[in-house]
Amino acid sequence: MDTTALKETIKKELPELLRDDPSLSDYILRLTREVYADKDETQKSVSEILDEMRRDREENARKWDEQNRKWHEYNRQLDKQSKKWDEQDRKWDENQKVIVALSKKIDRSIGALGARWGLRSEKAFRDALAGILEENFGVEVINITEFDDAGEVFGKPDQIELDIIIKNDLLIICELKSSMSKSDIYTFERKARFYEKRHQRKADKLIVISPMIDARAEKIARKMNIVTYGDSIEVEQL
């Protein structure tokens, strides 16, 4: 009998032989035990794997709890810092209110500046600043008055007044005032753009000269690339 026929015979007869002869079953189990784990060993291995998975799960849960604790602490610190920032903002707002109130008071008492400038009106103030510029820097300050038919500056047709300085082919548009608020900066910028559009020429520089410029106006001016001076004698080079 060849090997193939023998295998087929074993496959056919083996189940019945195993049922009839328990010792044969034991013999075959002993032969295959080295290759296949028995039931007890299999259950033990499965239990060990499950225990390991449980320990891993518990360790991961512990790590997540620790991470959540750190996040809660981090958020608590952020809330604490945020409260400090809010307090700083509140103090800043209070200071700004004081500054604005002081600025308004000084605006109402602009005549007090006369002790230094000898001025009694906004026009006199402007003329004095222009005179200082012309005397110290050899420039001519030209006062321009034009009519804004389309209402581009004030939202309705109105007269627009600007001071310009032309030196060495440079066009400098300036605002000479006793005080400058945030709205004054916006207005000056619109007037300058109106002039540029009408005359088809870009200004080389926009400047504001005023002894009293509101802090918020300073911030807006920097954003708009408008140079500010607290005194005409501070203008070292145009």
N, CA and C of each residue as an Amber inpcrd file, in Angstrom:
protein
   714
   0.8570000  -1.1940000   0.0000000   0.0000000   0.0000000   0.0000000
   0.8950000   1.2470000   0.0000000   0.6630000   2.1650000  -0.9300000
   1.4850000   3.3750000  -0.9730000   1.0300000   4.3750000   0.1020000
   1.8130000   5.4250000   0.2310000   1.5820000   6.4030000   1.3130000
   0.2360000   7.1140000   1.1770000  -0.1160000   7.4570000  -0.0350000
  -1.3750000   8.1650000  -0.2560000  -2.5620000   7.3190000   0.1560000
  -2.5290000   6.0640000  -0.2430000  -3.6330000   5.1660000   0.1050000
  -3.7020000   4.9460000   1.6010000  -2.5080000   4.9260000   2.2290000
  -2.4640000   4.7300000   3.6850000  -3.1070000   5.9210000   4.4040000
  -2.7930000   7.1080000   3.9340000  -3.3670000   8.3110000   4.5570000
  -4.8900000   8.3180000   4.4460000  -5.3870000   7.9170000   3.2950000
  -6.8260000   7.9090000   3.0750000  -7.5060000   6.8840000   3.9770000
  -6.8230000   5.7560000   4.1460000  -7.3930000   4.7050000   5.0070000
  -7.4420000   5.1880000   6.4570000  -6.3460000   5.8850000   6.9160000
  -6.2990000   6.3890000   8.2960000  -7.4110000   7.4140000   8.5170000
  -7.5780000   8.3070000   7.5420000  -8.6260000   9.3200000   7.6800000
 -10.0050000   8.6710000   7.8010000 -10.1750000   7.5880000   7.0570000
 -11.4900000   6.9310000   7.0130000 -11.7460000   6.1120000   8.2660000
 -10.7130000   5.4200000   8.7340000 -10.9020000   4.4800000   9.8330000
 -10.6260000   5.0850000  11.2050000  -9.8510000   6.1870000  11.2700000
  -9.3920000   6.7120000  12.5540000 -10.5220000   7.1180000  13.4870000
 -11.5510000   7.8150000  13.0400000 -12.6000000   8.2410000  13.9800000
 -13.2360000   7.0420000  14.7150000 -13.4900000   5.9740000  13.9380000
 -14.1340000   4.8110000  14.5630000 -13.1660000   4.1060000  15.5080000
 -11.8870000   4.0440000  15.1300000 -10.8710000   3.4250000  15.9990000
 -10.7410000   4.1800000  17.3180000 -10.7790000   5.5290000  17.2370000
 -10.6730000   6.3420000  18.4540000 -11.8580000   6.1130000  19.3830000
 -13.0520000   5.9170000  18.7840000 -14.2300000   5.6660000  19.6090000
 -14.1480000   4.3020000  20.2800000 -13.6080000   3.3440000  19.5690000
 -13.5630000   1.9700000  20.0870000 -12.3890000   1.7240000  21.0210000
 -11.3070000   2.5120000  20.8970000 -10.0880000   2.2350000  21.6670000
  -9.5980000   3.5340000  22.3310000 -10.0050000   3.7630000  23.5870000
  -9.5960000   4.9810000  24.2980000  -8.0750000   5.1170000  24.4160000
  -7.3870000   3.9970000  24.5210000  -5.9320000   4.0630000  24.6690000
  -5.2920000   4.6680000  23.4230000  -5.9220000   4.3890000  22.2870000
  -5.4030000   4.9880000  21.0470000  -5.5610000   6.5070000  21.0720000
  -6.7030000   6.9500000  21.6270000  -6.9230000   8.4000000  21.7510000
  -5.8590000   9.0410000  22.6300000  -5.5750000   8.3820000  23.7630000
  -4.5440000   8.9160000  24.6550000  -3.1920000   8.9620000  23.9640000
  -2.9120000   7.9430000  23.2020000  -1.6260000   7.8820000  22.5020000
  -1.4850000   9.0480000  21.5190000  -2.5600000   9.2790000  20.7740000
  -2.5130000  10.3710000  19.7900000  -2.3970000  11.7200000  20.4950000
  -3.0990000  11.9210000  21.6180000  -2.9980000  13.1640000  22.3780000
  -1.5790000  13.4010000  22.8650000  -0.9190000  12.2840000  23.3370000
   0.4570000  12.4410000  23.8010000   1.3820000  12.8390000  22.6580000
   1.1150000  12.2810000  21.4680000   1.9500000  12.6360000  20.3210000
   1.7910000  14.1010000  19.9120000   0.5720000  14.6260000  20.0270000
   0.2950000  15.9940000  19.5390000   0.4140000  17.0590000  20.6220000
   0.6690000  16.6620000  21.8570000   0.6980000  17.6270000  22.9670000
   1.8120000  18.6490000  22.7920000   2.9220000  18.2140000  22.1970000
   4.0310000  19.1390000  22.0070000   3.7130000  20.2310000  20.9840000
   2.7850000  19.9460000  20.1030000   2.4110000  20.9010000  19.0520000
   1.2240000  21.7590000  19.4780000   0.2290000  21.1470000  20.1420000
  -0.9880000  21.8480000  20.5360000  -1.1200000  21.8550000  22.0430000
  -1.3540000  23.0580000  22.5880000  -1.5390000  23.1570000  24.0270000
  -2.8620000  22.5180000  24.4190000  -2.8480000  21.9160000  25.6170000
  -4.0990000  21.3100000  26.0580000  -5.0460000  22.3920000  26.5730000
  -6.2220000  21.9990000  26.9930000  -7.2680000  22.9300000  27.3850000
  -6.8400000  23.7950000  28.5700000  -6.2520000  23.1550000  29.5920000
  -5.8450000  23.9000000  30.7840000  -4.7980000  24.9650000  30.4520000
  -3.8180000  24.5550000  29.6420000  -2.7740000  25.5100000  29.2680000
  -3.3460000  26.6670000  28.4520000  -4.2810000  26.3240000  27.5670000
  -4.9160000  27.3630000  26.7510000  -5.6810000  28.3480000  27.6250000
  -6.4510000  27.8160000  28.5730000  -7.2020000  28.6930000  29.4680000
  -6.2740000  29.5610000  30.3040000  -5.1550000  28.9810000  30.7420000
  -4.1890000  29.7470000  31.5210000  -3.6100000  30.8910000  30.6930000
  -3.2660000  30.5870000  29.4460000  -2.7060000  31.6200000  28.5740000
  -3.7100000  32.7390000  28.3220000  -4.9620000  32.3410000  28.0800000
  -6.0140000  33.3410000  27.8470000  -6.1980000  34.2090000  29.0840000
  -6.1710000  33.5750000  30.2720000  -6.3210000  34.3270000  31.5260000
  -5.1830000  35.3110000  31.7090000  -3.9740000  34.8660000  31.3790000
  -2.8250000  35.7580000  31.5070000  -2.9400000  36.9610000  30.5590000
  -3.4000000  36.6670000  29.3350000  -3.5670000  37.7520000  28.3620000
  -4.6300000  38.7420000  28.8350000  -5.7520000  38.2140000  29.3580000
  -6.8180000  39.0810000  29.8520000  -6.3550000  39.9210000  31.0380000
  -5.5630000  39.2750000  31.9290000  -5.0320000  40.0240000  33.0740000
  -4.1230000  41.1640000  32.6180000  -3.2910000  40.8520000  31.6280000
  -2.3950000  41.8880000  31.1130000  -3.1660000  43.0330000  30.4690000
  -4.2340000  42.6830000  29.7170000  -5.0660000  43.7060000  29.0980000
  -5.7490000  44.5620000  30.1640000  -6.1970000  43.9190000  31.2360000
  -6.8420000  44.6570000  32.3190000  -5.8660000  45.6180000  32.9780000
  -4.6290000  45.1360000  33.2210000  -3.6260000  46.0090000  33.8270000
  -3.2950000  47.1940000  32.9180000  -3.1940000  46.9120000  31.6050000
  -2.9350000  48.0000000  30.6530000  -4.0650000  49.0240000  30.6670000
  -5.2970000  48.5140000  30.7260000  -6.4530000  49.4090000  30.7400000
  -6.4610000  50.2850000  31.9990000  -6.1450000  49.6520000  33.1170000
  -6.1040000  50.4050000  34.3680000  -4.9830000  51.4440000  34.3440000
  -3.8230000  51.1050000  33.7780000  -2.7070000  52.0390000  33.6930000
  -3.0490000  53.2130000  32.7770000  -3.7180000  52.8840000  31.6520000
  -4.1260000  53.9640000  30.7420000  -5.1530000  54.8820000  31.4050000
  -6.0790000  54.2670000  32.1630000  -7.0790000  55.0760000  32.8700000
  -6.4060000  55.9890000  33.8890000  -5.3850000  55.4520000  34.5810000
  -4.6510000  56.2590000  35.5550000  -3.9440000  57.4260000  34.8690000
  -3.3280000  57.1410000  33.7090000  -2.6370000  58.1950000  32.9750000
  -3.6150000  59.2710000  32.5070000  -4.7990000  58.8350000  32.0230000
  -5.8000000  59.8060000  31.5780000  -6.2760000  60.6720000  32.7390000
  -6.4760000  60.0310000  33.9040000  -6.9040000  60.7940000  35.0810000
  -5.8470000  61.8250000  35.4640000  -4.5750000  61.4270000  35.3960000
  -3.4920000  62.3420000  35.7210000  -3.4360000  63.4980000  34.7180000
  -3.6180000  63.1600000  33.4360000  -3.6010000  64.2020000  32.4030000
  -4.7700000  65.1660000  32.5780000  -5.9450000  64.6140000  32.9060000
  -7.1070000  65.4690000  33.1390000  -6.8810000  66.3850000  34.3380000
  -6.2230000  65.8450000  35.3800000  -5.9240000  66.6630000  36.5440000
  -5.0100000  67.8250000  36.1650000  -4.0190000  67.5270000  35.3180000
  -3.1060000  68.5860000  34.8730000  -3.8410000  69.6290000  34.0430000
  -4.7550000  69.1610000  33.1840000  -5.5240000  70.1080000  32.3620000
  -6.3980000  71.0030000  33.2370000  -7.0260000  70.3940000  34.2550000
  -7.8590000  71.1840000  35.1650000  -7.0190000  72.2360000  35.8820000
  -5.8190000  71.8560000  36.2970000  -4.9350000  72.7930000  36.9730000
  -4.4900000  73.9020000  36.0100000  -4.1980000  73.5100000  34.7790000
  -3.8020000  74.4860000  33.7690000  -4.9290000  75.4880000  33.5060000
  -6.1550000  74.9710000  33.3660000  -7.2950000  75.8490000  33.1300000
  -7.5480000  76.7580000  34.3260000  -7.3090000  76.2410000  35.5270000
  -7.4850000  77.0530000  36.7250000  -6.4990000  78.2090000  36.7330000
  -5.2480000  77.8990000  36.3430000  -4.2360000  78.9470000  36.2730000
  -4.5960000  79.9870000  35.2090000  -5.1310000  79.4970000  34.0740000
  -5.5520000  80.4260000  33.0220000  -6.6600000  81.3450000  33.5070000
  -7.6400000  80.7700000  34.2190000  -8.7260000  81.5810000  34.7600000
  -8.1900000  82.6280000  35.7300000  -7.2240000  82.2020000  36.5550000
  -6.6260000  83.1280000  37.5100000  -5.9120000  84.2640000  36.7950000
  -5.1460000  83.8960000  35.7320000  -4.4370000  84.9100000  34.9560000
  -5.4040000  85.8310000  34.2310000  -6.4940000  85.2280000  33.7190000
  -7.4980000  86.0160000  33.0060000  -8.1240000  87.0610000  33.9230000
  -8.3470000  86.6900000  35.1840000  -8.8990000  87.6440000  36.1460000
  -7.9200000  88.8020000  36.3700000  -6.6160000  88.4680000  36.4110000
  -5.6100000  89.5200000  36.5620000  -5.6360000  90.4630000  35.3650000
  -5.7450000  89.8630000  34.1660000  -5.8100000  90.6970000  32.9540000
  -7.0410000  91.5930000  32.9680000  -8.1770000  91.0160000  33.3930000
  -9.4020000  91.8100000  33.4680000  -9.2310000  92.9720000  34.4310000
  -8.5480000  92.7150000  35.5520000  -8.3110000  93.7790000  36.5210000
  -7.4030000  94.8570000  35.9350000  -6.3670000  94.4060000  35.1900000
  -5.4850000  95.3740000  34.5390000  -6.2370000  96.1990000  33.5050000
  -7.1210000  95.5240000  32.7380000  -7.9210000  96.2440000  31.7450000
  -8.8280000  97.2710000  32.4240000  -9.3950000  96.8730000  33.5780000
 -10.2740000  97.7900000  34.2970000  -9.4940000  99.0240000  34.7550000
  -8.2920000  98.7900000  35.3200000  -7.4700000  99.9110000  35.7650000
  -7.0650000 100.7860000  34.5760000  -6.7420000 100.1110000  33.4380000
  -6.3690000 100.8730000  32.2310000  -7.5280000 101.7470000  31.7670000
  -8.7360000 101.1760000  31.7570000  -9.9100000 101.9510000  31.3490000
 -10.1170000 103.1420000  32.2780000  -9.9240000 102.9160000  33.5900000
 -10.0840000 104.0100000  34.5390000  -9.0510000 105.1120000  34.2800000
  -7.8140000 104.6690000  34.0080000  -6.7760000 105.6550000  33.7050000
  -7.0910000 106.4390000  32.4460000  -7.6150000 105.7110000  31.4380000
  -7.9690000 106.3870000  30.1940000  -9.0760000 107.4060000  30.4260000
 -10.0270000 107.0590000  31.2960000 -11.1060000 108.0000000  31.6020000
 -10.5470000 109.2510000  32.2630000  -9.5720000 109.0410000  33.1520000
  -8.9410000 110.1860000  33.8040000  -8.2160000 111.0410000  32.7810000
  -7.4810000 110.3600000  31.8700000  -6.7310000 111.0950000  30.8450000
  -7.6700000 111.8740000  29.9360000  -8.7630000 111.1980000  29.5250000
  -9.7300000 111.8710000  28.6430000 -10.3600000 113.0540000  29.3520000
 -10.7130000 112.8460000  30.6280000 -11.3140000 113.9420000  31.3900000
 -10.3440000 115.1130000  31.5090000  -9.0670000 114.7730000  31.7650000
  -8.0490000 115.8190000  31.8640000  -7.8570000 116.5230000  30.5280000
  -7.8710000 115.7180000  29.4480000  -7.7020000 116.2900000  28.1160000
  -8.8330000 117.2670000  27.7970000 -10.0580000 116.8580000  28.1600000
 -11.2050000 117.7360000  27.9040000 -11.1010000 119.0260000  28.7280000
 -10.6230000 118.8430000  29.9710000 -10.4720000 120.0140000  30.8230000
  -9.4600000 120.9850000  30.2350000  -8.3440000 120.4110000  29.7280000
  -7.3140000 121.2690000  29.1360000  -7.8270000 121.9090000  27.8540000
  -8.6140000 121.1080000  27.0720000  -9.1960000 121.6710000  25.8540000
 -10.0830000 122.8720000  26.1780000 -10.8700000 122.7180000  27.2700000
 -11.7630000 123.8230000  27.6470000 -10.9770000 125.0310000  28.1430000
  -9.7360000 124.7370000  28.6200000  -8.9090000 125.8170000  29.1600000
  -7.7200000 126.1030000  28.2590000  -7.9460000 125.9870000  26.9600000
  -6.8490000 126.1450000  26.0140000  -6.1730000 127.5100000  26.1420000
  -6.9240000 128.4700000  26.6790000  -6.3390000 129.7830000  26.8600000
  -5.1410000 129.7500000  27.7920000  -5.1130000 128.7090000  28.6820000
  -3.9960000 128.5960000  29.6050000  -2.6930000 128.3570000  28.8630000
  -2.7830000 127.7680000  27.6700000  -1.5770000 127.5670000  26.8800000
  -0.9930000 128.8860000  26.3980000  -1.7940000 129.9110000  26.4720000
  -1.3250000 131.2150000  26.0150000  -0.1090000 131.6930000  26.7700000
   0.0600000 131.2130000  28.0160000   1.2240000 131.6110000  28.7850000
   2.5030000 131.2160000  28.0560000   2.4150000 130.1200000  27.3060000
   3.5850000 129.6660000  26.5580000   3.5630000 130.1560000  25.1230000
   2.3710000 130.0950000  24.5100000   2.2820000 130.3830000  23.0770000
   1.7930000 131.8100000  22.7710000   1.1900000 132.4860000  23.7380000
   0.6290000 133.8060000  23.4640000  -0.5260000 133.7040000  22.5010000
  -1.3890000 132.7270000  22.7080000  -2.4620000 132.4380000  21.7530000
  -3.8290000 132.6100000  22.3940000  -4.8160000 132.9550000  21.5940000
  -6.1780000 133.0840000  22.0940000  -7.1870000 132.3700000  21.1940000
  -6.7290000 131.7590000  20.1080000  -7.6590000 131.0690000  19.2030000
  -6.9420000 129.9320000  18.4950000  -7.7070000 129.0260000  17.9350000
  -7.1320000 127.9010000  17.2000000  -6.3710000 128.3890000  15.9770000
  -6.9050000 129.4000000  15.3250000  -6.2190000 129.9480000  14.1520000
  -4.8710000 130.5550000  14.5480000  -4.8590000 131.2760000  15.6670000
  -3.6040000 131.8680000  16.1280000  -2.6080000 130.7740000  16.4740000
  -3.1160000 129.6930000  17.0430000  -2.2570000 128.5500000  17.3920000
  -1.6360000 127.9720000  16.1300000  -2.4820000 127.7600000  15.1260000
  -1.9900000 127.1880000  13.8690000  -0.9680000 128.1060000  13.2170000
  -1.2550000 129.4040000  13.2010000  -0.3420000 130.3640000  12.5830000
   1.0040000 130.3980000  13.3080000   0.9480000 130.2640000  14.6470000
   2.1850000 130.2850000  15.4200000   3.0410000 129.0640000  15.1010000
   2.4210000 127.8840000  15.0210000   3.1560000 126.6700000  14.6900000
   3.7610000 126.7740000  13.2970000   2.9560000 127.2560000  12.3580000
   3.4530000 127.4030000  10.9890000   4.6410000 128.3570000  10.9590000
   4.5620000 129.4470000  11.7360000   5.6590000 130.3960000  11.7720000
   6.9320000 129.7870000  12.3310000   6.8070000 128.9630000  13.3590000
   7.9780000 128.3010000  13.9420000   8.6220000 127.3630000  12.9290000
   7.7860000 126.6100000  12.2000000   8.3040000 125.6880000  11.1830000
   9.0700000 126.4580000  10.1020000   8.4720000 127.5440000   9.6220000
   9.1010000 128.3140000   8.5540000  10.4020000 128.9680000   9.0290000
  10.4020000 129.4170000  10.2760000  11.5820000 130.1130000  10.8050000
  12.7250000 129.1460000  11.0790000  12.3960000 127.9530000  11.6010000
  13.4460000 127.0290000  12.0310000  13.9060000 126.0750000  10.9330000
  13.0320000 125.7850000   9.9760000  13.3710000 124.7470000   9.0060000
  13.3610000 125.2370000   7.5660000  13.1710000 126.5190000   7.3600000
  13.2660000 127.0710000   6.0180000  12.2600000 126.5080000   5.0410000
  11.0370000 126.2490000   5.5200000   9.9900000 125.7320000   4.6380000
   8.8410000 126.7360000   4.6080000   7.9640000 126.5370000   3.6510000
   6.7590000 127.3570000   3.5730000   5.5530000 126.4860000   3.8610000
   4.7700000 126.8610000   4.8310000   3.5500000 126.1400000   5.1680000
   2.3980000 126.8070000   4.4290000   1.8010000 126.0530000   3.5170000
   0.7380000 126.5920000   2.6710000  -0.6100000 126.0770000   3.1660000
  -1.4910000 126.9940000   3.4690000  -2.8360000 126.6170000   3.9050000
  -3.7340000 126.4780000   2.6760000  -4.3020000 125.2820000   2.5200000
  -5.1410000 124.9630000   1.3580000  -6.5970000 124.8560000   1.8020000
  -7.4700000 125.5310000   1.0700000  -8.9090000 125.4210000   1.3260000
  -9.5960000 124.9890000   0.0320000 -10.2530000 123.8280000   0.0870000
 -10.9580000 123.3100000  -1.0910000 -12.3360000 122.8350000  -0.6650000
 -13.2040000 122.6690000  -1.6700000 -14.5740000 122.2460000  -1.3570000
 -14.7750000 120.7970000  -1.7690000 -15.2240000 120.0070000  -0.8250000
 -15.4890000 118.5820000  -1.0570000 -16.9330000 118.4080000  -1.5130000
 -17.1250000 118.4450000  -2.8440000 -18.4900000 118.3610000  -3.3940000
 -19.1550000 117.0230000  -3.0980000 -18.3850000 115.9510000  -3.1130000
 -18.9600000 114.6110000  -2.9580000 -19.1410000 114.2140000  -1.4940000
 -18.6730000 115.0180000  -0.5880000 -18.8140000 114.6980000   0.8270000
 -17.9690000 113.5140000   1.2570000 -16.7910000 113.3650000   0.6740000
 -15.9280000 112.2310000   0.9750000 -15.3480000 112.2940000   2.3880000
 -15.1420000 113.4850000   2.8950000 -14.4890000 113.6340000   4.1990000
 -15.4960000 113.6090000   5.3420000 -16.5240000 114.4600000   5.2570000
 -17.4750000 114.5910000   6.3660000 -18.8230000 113.9120000   6.1090000
 -18.9410000 113.2440000   4.9650000 -20.2030000 112.5740000   4.6700000
 -21.2140000 113.4760000   3.9940000 -20.8640000 114.7140000   3.8220000
 -21.7120000 115.6730000   3.1100000 -20.7990000 116.7540000   2.5490000
 -21.2300000 117.4550000   1.5110000 -20.3850000 118.5010000   0.9190000
 -19.9800000 119.5410000   1.9690000 -18.7010000 119.8320000   1.9940000
 -18.2250000 120.7970000   2.9900000 -16.8480000 121.3070000   2.5730000
 -16.4370000 122.3750000   3.2160000 -15.1270000 122.9620000   2.9550000
 -14.0420000 122.1660000   3.6880000 -12.9430000 121.9290000   2.9930000
 -11.8190000 121.1770000   3.5510000 -10.6150000 122.1010000   3.6540000
  -9.9870000 122.1080000   4.8520000  -8.8180000 122.9600000   5.0600000
  -7.6270000 122.0850000   5.4480000  -6.5080000 122.2950000   4.7770000
  -5.2980000 121.5220000   5.0070000  -4.0750000 122.4160000   4.9530000
  -3.0290000 121.9860000   5.6560000  -1.7230000 122.6430000   5.5280000
  -0.7850000 121.6950000   4.8040000  -0.0610000 122.2040000   3.8300000
   0.9050000 121.3700000   3.1120000   2.2680000 122.0520000   3.1140000
   3.2770000 121.2140000   3.0780000   4.6560000 121.6860000   2.9890000
   5.2880000 121.0240000   1.7760000   5.8710000 121.8160000   0.9090000
   6.5700000 121.2760000  -0.2560000   8.0330000 121.6990000  -0.1570000
   8.8980000 120.7100000  -0.0620000  10.3270000 120.9890000   0.0730000
  11.1050000 119.9320000  -0.6910000  11.9760000 120.3870000  -1.5870000
  12.7920000 119.4590000  -2.3910000  11.9290000 118.4160000  -3.0820000
  10.8290000 118.8710000  -3.6610000   9.8870000 118.0060000  -4.3940000
   9.1500000 117.0190000  -3.4940000   9.2780000 117.1460000  -2.1820000
   8.5210000 116.2960000  -1.2630000   7.2070000 116.9720000  -0.9160000
   6.1350000 116.1760000  -0.8650000   4.8360000 116.7000000  -0.4650000
   4.5290000 116.1870000   0.9430000   4.4100000 117.1040000   1.8760000
   4.1010000 116.7570000   3.2580000   2.7750000 117.4140000   3.6230000
   1.8100000 116.6040000   4.0170000   0.5210000 117.1220000   4.4550000
   0.5210000 117.1070000   5.9740000   0.1900000 118.2510000   6.5840000
   0.2720000 118.3350000   8.0370000  -0.9970000 118.9110000   8.6510000
  -1.1550000 118.6000000   9.9350000  -2.2620000 119.1240000  10.7190000
  -1.6520000 119.8440000  11.9140000  -1.9370000 121.1260000  12.0660000
  -1.4040000 121.9330000  13.1550000  -2.5700000 122.3280000  14.0570000
  -2.6500000 121.7030000  15.2330000  -3.7860000 121.9550000  16.1150000
  -3.3410000 121.9920000  17.5650000  -4.1490000 122.6500000  18.3920000
  -3.8290000 122.7440000  19.8120000  -4.0370000 121.4200000  20.5270000
  -4.9370000 120.5840000  20.0130000  -5.1510000 119.2640000  20.6030000
  -5.6670000 118.3280000  19.5150000  -5.3800000 117.0420000  19.6800000
  -5.7960000 116.0380000  18.6890000  -6.4460000 114.8630000  19.4110000
  -7.6650000 114.5530000  19.0090000  -8.3660000 113.3770000  19.5290000
  -8.2950000 112.2600000  18.4950000  -8.8180000 111.1050000  18.8630000
  -8.8360000 109.9840000  17.9310000  -9.6390000 110.3340000  16.6760000
 -10.7890000 110.9820000  16.8580000 -11.6110000 111.3480000  15.6940000
 -10.8920000 112.3750000  14.8220000 -10.0880000 113.2460000  15.4450000
  -9.3290000 114.2260000  14.6580000  -8.3180000 113.5380000  13.7440000
  -7.7030000 112.4610000  14.2520000  -6.7440000 111.7060000  13.4290000
  -7.4530000 111.1060000  12.2220000  -8.6200000 110.4810000  12.4540000
  -9.3780000 109.8920000  11.3440000  -9.7480000 110.9740000  10.3200000
 -10.1870000 112.1260000  10.8140000 -10.5810000 113.2180000   9.9160000
  -9.3930000 113.7070000   9.1020000  -8.2640000 113.8750000   9.7640000
  -7.0560000 114.3250000   9.0600000  -6.6610000 113.3360000   7.9630000
  -6.7360000 112.0440000   8.2710000  -6.3740000 111.0270000   7.2720000
  -7.3110000 111.1100000   6.0680000  -8.6160000 111.3080000   6.3140000
  -9.5660000 111.4110000   5.1960000  -9.3020000 112.6680000   4.3730000
  -8.9730000 113.7780000   5.0390000  -8.6690000 115.0130000   4.3140000
  -7.4250000 114.8400000   3.4430000  -6.4250000 114.1480000   3.9920000
  -5.2010000 113.9270000   3.2260000  -5.4870000 113.0810000   1.9820000
  -6.2740000 112.0140000   2.1460000  -6.5930000 111.1550000   0.9990000
  -7.4340000 111.9100000  -0.0310000  -8.3130000 112.7970000   0.4570000
  -9.1090000 113.6370000  -0.4520000  -8.1810000 114.5070000  -1.2990000
  -7.1900000 115.1210000  -0.6600000  -6.2430000 115.9790000  -1.3850000
  -5.4470000 115.1680000  -2.4010000  -4.9520000 113.9950000  -1.9950000
  -4.1790000 113.1470000  -2.9000000  -5.0060000 112.7530000  -4.1260000
  -6.2570000 112.3780000  -3.8780000  -7.1130000 111.9540000  -4.9850000
  -7.3940000 113.1070000  -5.9410000  -7.6960000 114.2800000  -5.3690000
  -8.0420000 115.4120000  -6.2240000  -6.8530000 115.8840000  -7.0410000
  -5.6590000 115.8580000  -6.4520000  -4.4770000 116.3850000  -7.1460000
  -3.6180000 115.2870000  -7.7660000  -4.1050000 114.0300000  -7.6690000
  -3.4130000 112.9220000  -8.3140000  -1.9370000 112.8540000  -7.9010000
  -1.7120000 113.0450000  -6.6040000  -0.3390000 112.9740000  -6.1120000
  -0.3310000 112.3730000  -4.6970000   0.5280000 111.4060000  -4.4830000
   0.6500000 110.7460000  -3.1900000   1.5530000 111.5520000  -2.2770000
   1.0960000 111.8050000  -1.0490000   1.9170000 112.5380000  -0.0900000
   3.1020000 111.6760000   0.3510000   4.2600000 112.3050000   0.4880000
   5.4410000 111.5820000   0.9610000   5.3760000 111.3400000   2.4610000
   4.6540000 112.1910000   3.1760000   4.5700000 112.0230000   4.6230000
   3.3350000 112.7450000   5.1440000   2.7040000 112.1720000   6.1610000
   1.6150000 112.8310000   6.8820000   2.1090000 113.0890000   8.3000000
   1.9860000 114.3350000   8.7590000   2.4540000 114.6470000  10.1100000
   1.3940000 115.4340000  10.8710000   1.4130000 115.2750000  12.1760000
   0.5390000 116.0230000  13.0740000   1.4260000 116.6940000  14.1130000
   1.2220000 117.9950000  14.3200000   1.9550000 118.7130000  15.3560000
   0.9340000 119.2970000  16.3200000   1.0140000 118.8460000  17.5720000
   0.0740000 119.3080000  18.5860000   0.6650000 119.0490000  19.9660000
   0.5730000 119.9990000  20.8810000   1.1020000 119.7710000  22.2270000
   0.2510000 118.8280000  23.0560000  -0.9260000 118.5090000  22.5560000
  -1.8290000 117.6590000  23.3190000  -2.4690000 116.6250000  22.3820000
  -1.9050000 115.4240000  22.3760000  -2.4210000 114.3440000  21.5270000
  -2.9090000 113.2220000  22.4350000  -4.1750000 112.8770000  22.3170000
  -4.7540000 111.8020000  23.1270000  -4.0000000 110.4860000  22.8720000
  -3.8410000 109.6810000  23.9370000  -3.0960000 108.4220000  23.8210000
  -3.6980000 107.5230000  22.7550000  -5.0240000 107.4740000  22.6980000
  -5.6760000 106.6440000  21.6770000  -5.4450000 107.1970000  20.2770000
  -5.3530000 108.5240000  20.1920000  -5.0600000 109.1500000  18.8950000
  -3.6570000 108.7840000  18.4360000  -2.7060000 108.7420000  19.3780000
  -1.3320000 108.3320000  19.0580000  -1.3160000 106.9290000  18.4670000
  -2.0670000 106.0270000  19.0750000  -2.0980000 104.6350000  18.6130000
  -2.6660000 104.5440000  17.1950000  -3.7580000 105.2630000  16.9510000
  -4.3660000 105.2590000  15.6120000  -3.4080000 105.8730000  14.5960000
  -2.7280000 106.9530000  14.9870000  -1.7980000 107.6200000  14.0780000
  -0.6850000 106.6730000  13.6500000  -0.1470000 105.8980000  14.5930000
   0.9240000 104.9540000  14.2480000   0.4280000 103.9230000  13.2430000
  -0.7960000 103.4270000  13.4310000  -1.3520000 102.4420000  12.5080000
  -1.5100000 103.0150000  11.1010000  -1.7740000 104.3150000  11.0360000
  -1.9920000 104.9610000   9.7350000  -0.7090000 105.5730000   9.1680000
   0.4240000 105.3160000   9.8240000   1.7130000 105.8770000   9.3860000
   1.7080000 107.3970000   9.3910000   1.0270000 107.9520000  10.3780000
   1.0290000 109.4050000  10.5640000   2.0260000 109.7180000  11.6720000
   2.9960000 110.5720000  11.3770000   4.0270000 110.9320000  12.3640000
   3.4900000 112.0560000  13.2410000   3.6220000 111.9110000  14.5610000
   3.1140000 112.9210000  15.4860000   4.2580000 113.5940000  16.2330000
   4.0830000 114.9130000  16.4910000   5.0510000 115.6880000  17.2560000
   4.3010000 116.4830000  18.3130000   4.8890000 116.5500000  19.5170000
   4.2590000 117.3080000  20.5860000   4.5950000 118.7920000  20.5440000
   5.5690000 119.1350000  19.6970000   5.9970000 120.5310000  19.6140000
   6.6410000 120.7300000  18.2430000   6.4430000 121.8860000  17.6750000
   7.0000000 122.1280000  16.3420000   8.5220000 122.0960000  16.3430000
   9.1590000 122.4100000  17.4820000  10.6270000 122.4030000  17.5120000
  11.1660000 120.9810000  17.5760000  10.2780000 119.9760000  17.7650000
  10.7200000 118.5900000  17.7360000  10.9450000 118.0860000  16.3160000
  10.4410000 118.8120000  15.3390000  10.5600000 118.4120000  13.9430000
  11.9740000 118.7300000  13.4830000  12.8590000 117.7310000  13.5520000
  14.2680000 117.9630000  13.2380000  14.5280000 117.9750000  11.7370000
  13.8200000 117.1300000  11.0090000  14.0640000 117.0600000   9.5700000
  12.7950000 116.6480000   8.8660000  12.4230000 117.3830000   7.8390000
  11.2130000 117.0670000   7.0830000  11.5920000 116.3760000   5.7800000
